[in-house]
Amino acid sequence: MNTQIKEMQSRIWQHIKSGGLYTVLFDDAFREHDMTKCVVYQSLWDGQVFVRPADEFLDGRFRNIAVDEVTDCRTEEERDEL
């Protein structure tokens, strides 16, 4: 597991732009065509699975959050629809 991800407070991450919540499934995957290290993560809202290069995942697009910070896993747009 990536050292930066291993040392985080939880496996829950929030996408800064959308507010969506995700859990990291694997952080030691590789993209086959160029062997780029990737993070595999899953939406806590709908279960959709995503793959993103580890450098992008850790460049500030996501923030690691404590479990007790999780109050609603819907995106801001979905909350605004109510």
SVG drawing of the C-alpha trace seen along z (x, -y; Angstrom):
<svg xmlns="http://www.w3.org/2000/svg" viewBox="-36 -23 41 28">
<polyline fill="none" stroke="black" stroke-width="0.4" points="0.0,0.0 1.2,-3.5 2.9,-5.1 0.9,-8.3 -2.4,-6.3 -1.3,-3.9 -0.6,-6.7 -4.0,-8.4 -6.6,-8.5 -9.1,-6.4 -9.8,-4.7 -12.5,-7.3 -11.6,-10.1 -13.6,-13.1 -13.3,-14.5 -12.7,-18.3 -14.7,-19.5 -17.8,-17.3 -17.8,-16.5 -18.3,-12.8 -17.1,-10.2 -15.0,-7.2 -13.2,-4.3 -9.8,-3.1 -10.0,0.5 -6.4,0.9 -3.6,-1.6 -1.1,0.8 -2.7,1.4 -0.9,0.7 -2.2,-0.6 -1.3,2.2 -0.2,0.1 2.4,-2.0 2.7,-0.5 1.5,-3.7 0.7,-3.1 -3.0,-3.6 -5.5,-3.9 -8.8,-1.9 -11.6,-3.5 -15.3,-3.1 -18.1,-5.5 -19.9,-5.2 -23.0,-6.6 -23.7,-4.3 -20.9,-1.7 -19.3,-2.7 -15.6,-1.8 -13.0,-4.2 -9.3,-3.9 -7.0,-7.0 -3.2,-7.3 -1.9,-7.6 -0.2,-10.9 -3.5,-12.4 -5.3,-10.9 -2.8,-12.3 -2.3,-15.7 -5.0,-17.5 -8.1,-16.4 -9.1,-14.2 -8.8,-14.7 -8.6,-12.0 -11.3,-12.3 -12.0,-10.8 -15.0,-8.4 -16.8,-10.7 -16.6,-13.5 -18.9,-11.5 -22.5,-12.8 -23.8,-12.5 -22.2,-10.7 -24.2,-12.5 -22.6,-15.1 -23.4,-18.8 -25.5,-18.7 -27.6,-15.8 -28.1,-17.5 -29.2,-20.7 -31.9,-18.8 -33.9,-18.2"/>
</svg>
